[in-house]
């Protein structure tokens, strides 16, 4: 007769790895480093924004345009994202109203007479 031999599983099953917690002192150092970096980034972005607005105003004065024109050129490549509504053609508006009246009257006559 052979004895039952239990072997360990071939691979680890359902094991979880819990990372070591970061010490409080190191967390504080990391937080202060993050805060300093965020302050530096905010200052750099503010400098860039001020420079860009100043440059747009200078170009507007030089070429007799509005600063918004140059800001659009800088950021959208000059594409006008907002389009003006075309002037309403009175003849087409009149024809549309008359067509709606005729359509409504034919439906009314069809259903109620």
MDAnalysis code that builds the backbone (N, CA, C; Angstrom):
import MDAnalysis as mda
import numpy as np

u = mda.Universe.empty(339, n_residues=113, atom_resindex=np.repeat(np.arange(113), 3), trajectory=True)
u.add_TopologyAttr("name", ["N", "CA", "C"] * 113)
u.add_TopologyAttr("resid", np.arange(1, 114))
u.add_TopologyAttr("resname", ["UNK", "UNK", "UNK", "UNK", "UNK", "UNK", "UNK", "UNK", "UNK", "UNK", "UNK", "UNK", "UNK", "UNK", "UNK", "UNK", "UNK", "UNK", "UNK", "UNK", "UNK", "UNK", "UNK", "UNK", "UNK", "UNK", "UNK", "UNK", "UNK", "UNK", "UNK", "UNK", "UNK", "UNK", "UNK", "UNK", "UNK", "UNK", "UNK", "UNK", "UNK", "UNK", "UNK", "UNK", "UNK", "UNK", "UNK", "UNK", "UNK", "UNK", "UNK", "UNK", "UNK", "UNK", "UNK", "UNK", "UNK", "UNK", "UNK", "UNK", "UNK", "UNK", "UNK", "UNK", "UNK", "UNK", "UNK", "UNK", "UNK", "UNK", "UNK", "UNK", "UNK", "UNK", "UNK", "UNK", "UNK", "UNK", "UNK", "UNK", "UNK", "UNK", "UNK", "UNK", "UNK", "UNK", "UNK", "UNK", "UNK", "UNK", "UNK", "UNK", "UNK", "UNK", "UNK", "UNK", "UNK", "UNK", "UNK", "UNK", "UNK", "UNK", "UNK", "UNK", "UNK", "UNK", "UNK", "UNK", "UNK", "UNK", "UNK", "UNK", "UNK"])
u.atoms.positions = np.array([
    [0.800, -1.172, 0.000],
    [0.000, 0.000, 0.000],
    [0.855, 1.252, 0.000],
    [0.375, 2.258, -0.654],
    [1.152, 3.486, -0.702],
    [0.564, 4.501, 0.265],
    [1.420, 5.264, 0.825],
    [0.985, 6.285, 1.776],
    [0.583, 7.541, 1.004],
    [-0.423, 8.241, 1.529],
    [-0.846, 9.483, 0.902],
    [0.172, 10.573, 1.206],
    [0.636, 11.183, 0.151],
    [1.607, 12.265, 0.291],
    [0.954, 13.539, -0.216],
    [0.877, 14.533, 0.635],
    [0.297, 15.805, 0.211],
    [1.406, 16.762, -0.184],
    [1.325, 17.197, -1.406],
    [2.317, 18.129, -1.930],
    [1.762, 19.549, -1.851],
    [2.620, 20.532, -1.706],
    [2.143, 21.921, -1.711],
    [1.594, 22.275, -3.095],
    [0.689, 23.201, -3.160],
    [0.141, 23.581, -4.467],
    [1.244, 24.110, -5.380],
    [1.022, 23.912, -6.670],
    [2.012, 24.310, -7.656],
    [2.207, 25.826, -7.666],
    [1.138, 26.580, -7.532],
    [1.253, 28.037, -7.498],
    [0.438, 28.578, -6.325],
    [0.797, 29.725, -5.877],
    [0.103, 30.324, -4.744],
    [-1.318, 30.666, -5.152],
    [-2.250, 30.363, -4.304],
    [-3.640, 30.592, -4.642],
    [-4.238, 31.649, -3.716],
    [-4.833, 32.646, -4.334],
    [-5.552, 33.697, -3.621],
    [-4.712, 34.383, -2.549],
    [-3.517, 34.703, -2.914],
    [-2.697, 35.454, -1.965],
    [-2.854, 36.941, -2.273],
    [-2.818, 37.749, -1.256],
    [-2.895, 39.193, -1.455],
    [-1.620, 39.818, -0.938],
    [-1.222, 40.868, -1.632],
    [-0.015, 41.580, -1.245],
    [-0.435, 42.947, -0.713],
    [-0.148, 43.226, 0.498],
    [-0.462, 44.511, 1.101],
    [0.833, 45.308, 1.169],
    [0.869, 46.465, 0.464],
    [2.098, 47.256, 0.503],
    [2.341, 47.828, 1.897],
    [3.597, 48.026, 2.176],
    [3.956, 48.589, 3.480],
    [3.464, 50.028, 3.555],
    [2.979, 50.423, 4.693],
    [2.483, 51.785, 4.842],
    [3.657, 52.766, 4.889],
    [3.386, 53.969, 4.383],
    [4.411, 55.012, 4.350],
    [4.436, 55.684, 5.716],
    [5.607, 55.842, 6.291],
    [5.692, 56.494, 7.603],
    [5.164, 57.929, 7.558],
    [4.656, 58.390, 8.675],
    [4.044, 59.715, 8.758],
    [5.028, 60.826, 8.401],
    [6.262, 60.711, 8.861],
    [7.270, 61.741, 8.566],
    [7.522, 61.830, 7.061],
    [7.584, 60.681, 6.407],
    [7.822, 60.682, 4.960],
    [6.596, 61.232, 4.216],
    [5.402, 60.942, 4.720],
    [4.192, 61.496, 4.115],
    [4.199, 63.014, 4.172],
    [4.614, 63.571, 5.304],
    [4.671, 65.026, 5.444],
    [5.682, 65.632, 4.482],
    [6.837, 64.977, 4.334],
    [7.840, 65.465, 3.386],
    [7.294, 65.432, 1.957],
    [6.629, 64.339, 1.615],
    [6.055, 64.229, 0.274],
    [4.999, 65.310, 0.042],
    [4.182, 65.573, 1.048],
    [3.133, 66.589, 0.914],
    [3.721, 67.979, 0.731],
    [4.746, 68.309, 1.502],
    [5.365, 69.636, 1.350],
    [6.035, 69.766, -0.017],
    [6.648, 68.675, -0.498],
    [7.267, 68.712, -1.829],
    [6.202, 68.918, -2.902],
    [5.056, 68.244, -2.767],
    [3.955, 68.417, -3.721],
    [3.422, 69.843, -3.688],
    [3.255, 70.386, -2.498],
    [2.739, 71.750, -2.372],
    [3.676, 72.764, -3.024],
    [4.983, 72.612, -2.789],
    [5.963, 73.519, -3.393],
    [5.932, 73.425, -4.913],
    [5.831, 72.210, -5.423],
    [5.800, 72.015, -6.878],
    [4.534, 72.621, -7.475],
    [3.403, 72.450, -6.804],
    [2.154, 73.036, -7.298],
    [2.209, 74.555, -7.306],
    [2.847, 75.150, -6.297],
    [2.999, 76.609, -6.251],
    [3.882, 77.080, -7.412],
    [4.969, 76.364, -7.677],
    [5.859, 76.720, -8.788],
    [5.131, 76.607, -10.122],
    [4.336, 75.542, -10.295],
    [3.596, 75.371, -11.551],
    [2.570, 76.472, -11.729],
    [1.866, 76.828, -10.663],
    [0.863, 77.889, -10.756],
    [1.519, 79.220, -11.120],
    [2.686, 79.496, -10.558],
    [3.400, 80.734, -10.884],
    [3.848, 80.735, -12.343],
    [4.336, 79.596, -12.826],
    [4.782, 79.505, -14.219],
    [3.618, 79.699, -15.183],
    [2.478, 79.117, -14.868],
    [1.300, 79.279, -15.726],
    [0.811, 80.725, -15.693],
    [0.835, 81.354, -14.535],
    [0.415, 82.751, -14.432],
    [1.347, 83.654, -15.248],
    [2.658, 83.391, -15.196],
    [3.614, 84.168, -15.995],
    [3.335, 84.002, -17.482],
    [3.109, 82.773, -17.905],
    [2.832, 82.513, -19.317],
    [1.544, 83.206, -19.745],
    [0.522, 83.139, -18.917],
    [-0.762, 83.756, -19.246],
    [-0.613, 85.268, -19.374],
    [0.098, 85.882, -18.442],
    [0.312, 87.328, -18.502],
    [1.094, 87.707, -19.757],
    [2.118, 86.927, -20.092],
    [2.915, 87.199, -21.291],
    [2.050, 87.085, -22.546],
    [1.211, 86.057, -22.602],
    [0.382, 85.838, -23.782],
    [-0.625, 86.967, -23.970],
    [-1.257, 87.393, -22.890],
    [-2.223, 88.485, -22.986],
    [-1.531, 89.784, -23.373],
    [-0.354, 90.035, -22.805],
    [0.409, 91.239, -23.149],
    [0.813, 91.220, -24.621],
    [1.236, 90.060, -25.099],
    [1.649, 89.942, -26.497],
    [0.454, 90.171, -27.435],
    [-0.709, 89.645, -27.077],
    [-1.906, 89.850, -27.895],
    [-2.292, 91.329, -27.931],
    [-2.171, 92.022, -26.798],
    [-2.472, 93.460, -26.763],
    [-1.487, 94.254, -27.611],
    [-0.204, 93.881, -27.556],
    [0.805, 94.573, -28.368],
    [0.530, 94.395, -29.858],
    [0.229, 93.169, -30.257],
    [-0.061, 92.911, -31.670],
    [-1.353, 93.608, -32.100],
    [-2.324, 93.680, -31.214],
    [-3.582, 94.353, -31.535],
    [-3.338, 95.837, -31.787],
    [-2.510, 96.447, -30.962],
    [-2.180, 97.857, -31.154],
    [-1.419, 98.057, -32.466],
    [-0.496, 97.164, -32.755],
    [0.346, 97.288, -33.944],
    [-0.467, 97.133, -35.232],
    [-1.402, 96.179, -35.261],
    [-2.132, 95.880, -36.487],
    [-3.581, 96.375, -36.468],
    [-3.930, 97.196, -35.483],
    [-5.251, 97.783, -35.383],
    [-6.358, 96.725, -35.377],
    [-6.168, 95.736, -34.539],
    [-7.165, 94.675, -34.347],
    [-7.483, 94.602, -32.862],
    [-8.442, 93.761, -32.521],
    [-8.748, 93.546, -31.114],
    [-7.857, 92.434, -30.564],
    [-7.541, 92.484, -29.276],
    [-6.700, 91.428, -28.690],
    [-7.317, 90.033, -28.854],
    [-8.649, 89.970, -28.845],
    [-9.327, 88.683, -28.991],
    [-8.977, 88.014, -30.323],
    [-8.761, 88.811, -31.360],
    [-8.395, 88.289, -32.673],
    [-7.097, 87.487, -32.579],
    [-6.109, 88.037, -31.885],
    [-4.825, 87.350, -31.777],
    [-4.886, 86.166, -30.807],
    [-5.702, 86.286, -29.767],
    [-5.874, 85.134, -28.878],
    [-6.511, 83.975, -29.626],
    [-7.469, 84.276, -30.510],
    [-8.046, 83.213, -31.340],
    [-6.996, 82.605, -32.257],
    [-6.138, 83.442, -32.812],
    [-5.063, 82.921, -33.659],
    [-4.122, 82.019, -32.864],
    [-3.793, 82.437, -31.657],
    [-2.876, 81.646, -30.831],
    [-3.472, 80.292, -30.463],
    [-4.719, 80.288, -30.045],
    [-5.278, 79.087, -29.434],
    [-6.126, 78.239, -30.369],
    [-6.781, 78.830, -31.383],
    [-7.583, 78.027, -32.301],
    [-7.050, 78.066, -33.722],
    [-5.910, 78.648, -33.910],
    [-5.354, 78.707, -35.254],
    [-6.155, 79.613, -36.178],
    [-6.895, 80.572, -35.611],
    [-7.655, 81.513, -36.419],
    [-9.019, 81.009, -36.835],
    [-9.394, 79.816, -36.402],
    [-10.701, 79.272, -36.763],
    [-11.766, 79.990, -35.941],
    [-12.792, 80.471, -36.608],
    [-13.895, 81.136, -35.919],
    [-14.896, 80.072, -35.497],
    [-14.956, 79.812, -34.213],
    [-15.820, 78.753, -33.714],
    [-17.262, 79.219, -33.563],
    [-17.482, 80.499, -33.449],
    [-18.831, 81.041, -33.332],
    [-19.135, 81.781, -34.627],
    [-20.201, 81.375, -35.279],
    [-20.562, 82.000, -36.547],
    [-21.779, 82.895, -36.347],
    [-21.780, 84.006, -37.041],
    [-22.916, 84.923, -36.972],
    [-24.092, 84.317, -37.741],
    [-25.306, 84.615, -37.269],
    [-26.487, 84.141, -37.970],
    [-26.690, 85.000, -39.207],
    [-26.986, 84.338, -40.309],
    [-27.209, 85.068, -41.555],
    [-28.500, 85.875, -41.452],
    [-28.562, 86.948, -42.224],
    [-29.756, 87.793, -42.232],
    [-30.927, 86.974, -42.771],
    [-32.071, 87.114, -42.125],
    [-33.259, 86.366, -42.532],
    [-33.790, 86.910, -43.853],
    [-34.042, 86.005, -44.767],
    [-34.614, 86.374, -46.058],
    [-36.124, 86.492, -45.869],
    [-36.692, 87.688, -46.053],
    [-38.110, 87.909, -45.776],
    [-39.006, 87.112, -46.711],
    [-38.590, 86.919, -47.954],
    [-39.406, 86.148, -48.898],
    [-39.527, 84.696, -48.432],
    [-38.411, 84.102, -48.015],
    [-38.459, 82.717, -47.533],
    [-39.269, 82.607, -46.246],
    [-39.186, 83.608, -45.384],
    [-39.951, 83.581, -44.144],
    [-41.442, 83.642, -44.450],
    [-41.834, 84.497, -45.388],
    [-43.240, 84.608, -45.771],
    [-43.738, 83.294, -46.374],
    [-42.960, 82.716, -47.261],
    [-43.347, 81.445, -47.880],
    [-43.484, 80.342, -46.839],
    [-42.611, 80.330, -45.855],
    [-42.669, 79.313, -44.805],
    [-43.932, 79.448, -43.975],
    [-44.289, 80.669, -43.611],
    [-45.506, 80.908, -42.824],
    [-46.728, 80.479, -43.621],
    [-46.805, 80.852, -44.887],
    [-47.952, 80.490, -45.722],
    [-48.039, 78.973, -45.910],
    [-46.913, 78.308, -46.071],
    [-46.916, 76.850, -46.223],
    [-47.408, 76.175, -44.951],
    [-47.001, 76.696, -43.788],
    [-47.483, 76.133, -42.517],
    [-48.983, 76.350, -42.355],
    [-49.473, 77.536, -42.741],
    [-50.913, 77.793, -42.650],
    [-51.698, 76.844, -43.548],
    [-51.220, 76.644, -44.765],
    [-51.887, 75.753, -45.699],
    [-51.868, 74.322, -45.184],
    [-50.739, 73.896, -44.653],
    [-50.596, 72.543, -44.112],
    [-51.545, 72.335, -42.938],
    [-51.617, 73.315, -42.032],
    [-52.501, 73.202, -40.872],
    [-53.963, 73.159, -41.292],
    [-54.329, 73.974, -42.285],
    [-55.732, 74.012, -42.698],
    [-56.132, 72.708, -43.392],
    [-55.219, 72.109, -44.174],
    [-55.565, 70.848, -44.841],
    [-55.689, 69.731, -43.822],
    [-54.859, 69.713, -42.782],
    [-54.997, 68.691, -41.742],
    [-56.292, 68.882, -40.971],
    [-56.635, 70.154, -40.694],
    [-57.874, 70.427, -39.967],
    [-59.076, 69.955, -40.794],
    [-59.068, 70.298, -42.100],
    [-60.173, 69.896, -42.973],
    [-60.226, 68.382, -43.119],
    [-59.121, 67.734, -43.172],
    [-59.086, 66.274, -43.349],
    [-59.666, 65.562, -42.145],
    [-59.304, 65.987, -40.925],
    [-59.728, 65.279, -39.727],
    [-61.103, 65.689, -39.228],
    [-61.533, 66.933, -39.445],
    [-62.749, 67.427, -38.813],
    [-63.890, 67.713, -39.796],
    [-63.722, 67.532, -41.088],
    [-64.821, 67.760, -42.034],
    [-65.018, 66.568, -42.907],
])
